[in-house]
């Protein structure tokens, strides 16, 4: 028992130490950014990532610092990572748009069907963990109201509690389905950003195959297959091809 208590105390001390260090690094990075020393700012933000801490704010600040240095690929990369954690943050979307204006590739996305637009508007309105939390809250409130239904004496209150409990159960179930759908989409989707100044996308995963199109730094794509040192990718207009793995960085490498 004593050993467990000592271990827990040491763990708490280490956790507090890491938290204090990250907090100091964040403040130092922010001060450097405000003073125009963007390289120092980036170094301190990256040090926080190396300590195992990540957040939408941290990635957003990294994107801002790289944007100030006119480094297209890293700025887009970190804005996109911030957006994965905070999909409805308008400030992140705006800054990402500014960074994307620096890219050379003008790729017209494939038009979405009405069903896809409705699906994205509803299912992607919240992240899958937010849908999961909503489902838990809905089910808990359903249980509480269902219990209250048996304790209420007046028929009017019983009727209200019963109806509200069914509504909350429905909301909980729908939220759970949306969480599952978005989690499945999240796992199937493997977005990445091109980091090479220019990369040739080939028809096959080897150096002898024909080049089908060329991409430049900052372009977003989706990885659909891997083979040794090559990845098969798809861009927004539906074109596919192969490129070397070191030419891109995956966004979901948390």
Number of C-alpha atoms within 10 A of each C-alpha: 6 7 8 9 10 11 12 12 12 12 12 12 12 12 12 12 12 16 15 12 15 20 13 14 19 20 15 16 27 21 15 18 20 11 10 13 16 22 16 17 26 21 13 22 25 19 17 22 15 10 12 10 15 17 13 20 15 20 24 23 23 28 29 24 27 23 23 17 14 13 17 23 27 24 27 31 28 26 28 26 24 26 21 17 15 17 17 14 13 11 11 24 17 12 17 23 13 13 25 19 12 16 16 14 15 10 13 10 10 11 10 10 9 9 9 11 11 12 13 13 11 11 18 18 14 19 20 23 14 15 24 21 16 20 24 18 17 23 21 16 17 24 16 12 21 18 14 16 20 11 11 13 10 9 10 10 14 18 13 12 21 18 16 16 24 17 14 20 21 16 19 24 18 16 24 23 17 24 24 17 14 20 17 12 13 15 9 12 13 17 20 22 23 25 22 17 13 14 18 18 22 21 18 17 19 13 11 9 12 12 16 14 13 12 23 19 23 28 24 26 21 20 21 16 12 15 11 8 11 17 23 21 21 18 19 15 12 12 11 19 20 25 25 20 17 12 19 23 18 18 18 14 8 9
